Amino acid sequence: MSNVPLNRRRFLQGLGGSCLALPLLEANSPQDKFLPPKRITATGIFYGLHPQHFHPEQIGANFHAPVLLQPLEPFRKEYTVFSGLDHNLSGGHNATKYFLSGIPVTEARGYSEGNISIDQKAAQFVGGKTRFSSLVLDAHSGSEHTLSWTRNANAVQSIRSLEQLYKMLFRRDNASTRKDVDRALTDKQSILDLARDQAQSFKKGLGKTDSEKLEQYFTSVRDLEKRIEQSKLWLDKDKPFTKFSLPSSADALTLKDRTPLFYDLMVLALQTDSTRVITFSFTELGKQSGGLKGVNRGYHTLSHHGQVKDAIDELTIIEKFHAAQFARFLTKLKAVKEPNGQTLLDNTMALFGSGMSNANSHSNRDLPVVLAGGGFQHGEHKHYARNGRHSTPLCNLYLSMLQNFGLEIDRFNTSSRTLTGFETSG
């Protein structure tokens, strides 16, 4: 048997997928190298990023990195910074919720998939191939905001607890616990069946508007049923082992100390193929200004700095922290080797940015956006000029990302096409 080349796909099929939660293993034949899956992560900052500290003045490869891009200098050839992209939206802070979709929930009915966000579109494509089709995280425990939206215009509830996230990824349940979880999932399925049957009885004789609302409801029920089925599918499969452990009372830590732990768990989730899609939101600082030295005022207050220098300086401390933590995340991704000799960063499209550009003026134009890794040709500042009142849709970039992820689509939400001049390296 040692002389027979190992075909990973046949190997996994033969085991019924029972080892999918293990770290990815190398194939033993040079002619049959395992092609690692693509991943997508998106980090969103709700209060924007100071434009003068983010967008380079020079276009092309020889740009001078502004203060917020300086932490990314070790990855100069592995990321692209964009300017001129947005969703052609207004609405200030409210519009930041649609950073990953480009469509306000109030306009969702005008689109075939509502205001689905890029992460949930990718999660649909992944389906049950991983334990979690996506993970939606928020570093602030008290936030009610989200960046992730389903195809029926529902906000995806965020995971805000480090301890909960760790248990979801790595806690190994015993037989008794698994039986309890299975019973709970079965009960949920029964409730959904009852709710659907009752809703069916109202279907006849409804007007167009009510019929559309009811169909959205049925879509929500079907989505929940799929999640329950996926949970049951993975219930008896062991979770991966990790030596990583959280500090005690991790959820009580300040933002400064929680953030790297979230990013570490994100890397482990991708490395073990527990998921291939992750969003990570920053909506506040939390107690004690997040534990950041030199920050004495509230984050929201600082975002409305009124061009006062000491307020901008204090805001810059927060924004530099976010940029540095994203750079640390990229470092961690690059340190993980894939079976085919690439790194986890090579196969992960890591997005960083905000649905707001200048929070001081509540502007949602010319959004700050960086994309690292994932197999694209990087190393430039790409600027896209406006066409009259309209900017190049940020959804053009998202369409490029989704195609690179494996989706055979030619439109995503408000996109007009894939992003011009931004190609994969393969």
N, C-alpha and C positions, 0 to 999 in steps of 0.2 A: 504493500500500500504506500510505502514511503516514496516509491518511484512514480506514483500517479499524480499528475498536477491537480491542485485543489482549485476547483471552480467555486468561488465564494457564493455566487447566487444559487447554484445547485445545492451547495452545502446547507445554506440557510433554509431553502425550500424543503430539503430532506428532513430537517429538524422541526419543521412547522413554525419556524421563526422564533424558537424558544430561546435563542441566544442573542436576539437583536439588542438587548439591553447591555451586552458586554461591550467593553472598549473595542474599537475596530481593530481587526487582526490583519497581519500581512498575508497575502497569498504567497504560495511557495513556488510559483512559476513565473519567470520573467515575461513569458508570453501571455500571462493571464493576470496581470496586475489589477488589483481591485481599484476601481475608480471611485474616490470618495464622493459622497453627496454634497451638493451645494447647501449652504446655510444662509439665512438672513437674520441680522440683528438690527434694531433701530433704537437709538437713544434720543429721546426728545426732551428739550428744555422748555418749560412752559413760558418763561419770562423773557425769551429771546436772547440774543447775543449782540453786544454793542457793535454796530456795523463797522465803525472805524477801527476796532480792534480785531475784526474777523476777516473782512474782505481785503485781499491784496490789491495794491494799486496796479501792479504789472500783470499782464495777461500772458499765458504760456508757461513754459517750464522754468524760466528764470525769475520767478516772482520772489519778492522779499516777504518772508513770513511775518504777519502782524503778531501782536502779543499773544492772541488766543490760539494761533497755529504753531507757535514756537515749541510747545510740548510734543508736537507731531513731527519735528524735524528728523528724528531717526527713521521715519517712515516716508521720507520725501518722495521716493519712487513708488510708494505703495498706496498713495491716496490721491484723490482729486478734490479740489475745492471749487465749488460752483458759485457763480453770481448771475443774477438775472432770471432765476427760476422762482416761481411761486404759483399759487393757485388762483390768482386774480380774485382774491377774496378781500373783504373788509370785515370789521367786527372786533378788532383788537384781541383781547384775551380770549374771548369766546371762540374765535376762529382758530386758536392754537390747537384746539381739540381735533381739528381736521387736518393736521399736519401730514398724516399718513394716508389720507383718503382724498382730500381736495374738494369734498362735497359736504356742505352743511346738512345736518339731519333733516332740516326743513325742506331741502331740495331733493332728498333721497328718492322720492317717488318718480322723478324724471329719468332715473337710470335703471338699467336692467338688473343690476345687483345692488341697488340702493347706494349707500355711501360706504361700501366695504373698504376697509383699509388694506394696504399692501400686505401686511403680515397675515391677515385673515384670508386673503386670496391665496397666499402661499400655503397657509395651513390647510385649506381645502385640497390643494394638490398633494400635500403630504399624506393626509388622511390618517389611516391606522398604521402606517409604516413605522412610526415611533410611538412611545408610550404617551407622549403629549404632542398633539398636532401643533400646538404653540404654547408659549408661556408669556403672559402679560404681567409685567412687574411694575411697581411704583415704589420709589424709595421713601416716600412720605406716607406715614401710617394714617394720617387723618384726611387725605385727599379724596375728593369725590370725582375727580377728573379722569379721563382716559384718552388714549390715542387710538385705541383699537375698536373697530366697528364691524358688525356682522353684515351679511348681505341684506338682512331685513331691518337695517337701521337701529339695531340694538347695541348699546355700549357693552363691551366685554369687561367684566369685573376684574380688577387688578389684584394680584397677590402682593401684599404689602408687608408680610411677615417673613423674615429670614428663616425663622425656625419652621414655619409652615412649608416654605420652599424646600428646605433641606429634607424634611420628612417625606415630601412628595417625591423627591428625586432618589433618596437613598435609604429610607427606613424600610427594613425588611419585616414584613408582617408574618406572624405565625398563622397556623391553620385556623385557629379560632377567630383571629382578627379578620382573616380573609373571608370567612363564612359570614361574619357580621357585615362586612362591606358588601358582599354579594347580596345579602338579604336587603340591605338599604337600597342598592341599585335596582333590585327587582321591585321594591315598593315604589320607587320613583317611576319605573316603567309603567306600573299599574295606574298610578295617578295620571300619567300622560295619556294612557289609553282612555281613561274615563273622561279626561278633559277634551280629548279629540272627539269622542263619541257625542258628548254634550254639544260641542260646537257644531258638529255636523247637522244636528237637529235644527239649528238656526239658519242653515244655509239657504233653504228655499225661500224665494220671495224677497230677497235682499236687493237693495239698490246697488249701483255700481260702486259707490264709495265704501259702503259697508262690506261688499263682497271683497274689495281689495284689502280692507283691513283684516277680514277673516282669513284671506289667503296668506297674509303676512303672519297671522297667528299660527296657521298650519305649518308654515315654513319654520317658524321658531320651534314648534313641537318636533318637527322632523330633525332639526339640528340638535336638539336636546337628546333625541333618541339615538342619533349617531354617536354622541359623546358617551352615552351610557353603554352602548354596544362596544365602543372602543375601550372604555374602562374595564368592562367584563373580559374583553379579549386579552388584556394585559394583567388581569388580576392574579393569575397563577404563575406568572413569569417573574423570576427573581429580579430584583433591582440590582444595578451595578454596585460593586464595592468601591469605597473610597477611604483613604486615610485622612482626608480633609475633615476637620471638625470646626464647628462654630464656637466662639467664646460663650461663656455663660451669659444669660440675659442679653443676647445679641440684639433683640428688638428694642432694648432700652438704650442702646448706644446712640450717639449723635450721628447726623448725616455724614460727617467727616469719616467716621469709623464704620458705618454701615455700608457706605457705597462700595469700597473695595471688596467687601464680602459678597455683595450682590453680584459684582462682576466675576468674582472667583467661581461662584456657583453657576453663572452663565457659561463660563468656559467649560466646566465639568459637564454640564448638561449637553453641550454640543459635542464634547469629546467622547462621551459615552453613547451618543446618538439617542439620548432620551427625548430630545426634540431637535428640530432644525430651524425653528422660527422663534425669535424672542424679541419683545419690545420692552423698553425700560424707560420709565418716565420720571422726571424730576419736577414736582409741582410746588414744593416748598422747601424750607430748610429744617423745620422742626424746632425743638427746644434749643435754647442757648445759641441761636443763630447757626445751628448746624455744627457747632464746635470749631468753626473757622476763626482763627486768630485775626483780629482786626476788623471783624464784622460786628457792628454794634446796632445796626438798624435792620428793620424787616426787609426781606427780599423784595416784596412787592413795592414797598416804599422806595427802595433804592433803584428799582427799575424805572421809576418816574423821577429821574435825577435832576431834571430841569437844567441840564448842562452845567451843573455845579460840580467843580473838580473833585472835591473830597467825597462826594456821593458816587461819582463815576469810579474813583479809585477804590472805594469800598465794594462797589458792584463788581469791579474787575477781579477782586480777590475770589468772589464766588464763581465767576465765569472761568477764571484760570483753573480753579479746582476741578470744574467739570471737564475742561479740556485735558488736564493732566490725568484724570482718572480714565478718560477714554483712551489716552495714549498708553496707560498702564494695561488696559484691557487688550489693546492691539499687541503689546509685548507678550502677554500671556498666550494669546492666540498663535503668535508666531513661534513660540517655544514648543508647541505641540506638533510632533511629527505625524504625518499621515502615512498609511501603508505604502503609497506610491512614491514616497520621498518628498512630497509637498508638505506645507505646513497647514495648520488649521486656518490661518489667516488667508492662505492662498484660495481656500474654498469657502470662505465666509465673507459675504457682503455686509460690511459693518457701516451702517449709516449713523451720522451724528448731526444734529441740527435742531431747528425750532420752527414752529408755525408762525412765529412773530420775528420780525427783524429788529425794529426799533421800538422797544416797549415804551420809551418816553413819549413818543407820538402815536402809540397804538398802531403802528404800521405793520401790515401783513404782506408787504411787497419786498421783492429782492431778498428772499429768505436765506439765512445762513445755513449752508449744507455742505457736508463733507462725506465722501464715500471712500472707504478703504477696503483693500483686499478683493476677494471674490473672482479673480481672473480677468479683471478689466485692465486696459492700458492706462496706467496712472502717471502721476508726476507733474501735473499741470494745474494752473488756475484757468478754468474754462468760463468765459463770460458769454452770456446770451442776451443780445440786444432786444429791447421791446419793439413790438410791431404796433405802433400807435399807442393805444391805451392798454394793450394786452401784452403780458409777459409770456415767455415760453413756458408751457405748463410743466410744473414739477412732476406731474404724472407721466410725462415723457421719460424721465429718468426711472420712475417706478416700473414702467413698461419694459424698459431695457433690463432692469433687475429681474423682473418676473420671467422674461424670456431666458435669461441666463440661468435662472433657477430651474428651468425645464418646462415651463408652461408654453403651449403652442397657442398663443393669443396675439392679436394685432391691435387691441385696444384695452386700456385700463382707465376707467372713470373718465376724467376730462382730457386724457392724452389725445394728441393729434397724430402721433407716430412715436417711434423710439427716439431717444435723444441724439440729435445730429452730432457727429464727430466724437462720439464716445463709444468705443468698441471694446470687445473682449480681446484678450491677447492670444487666444487659441485659434 
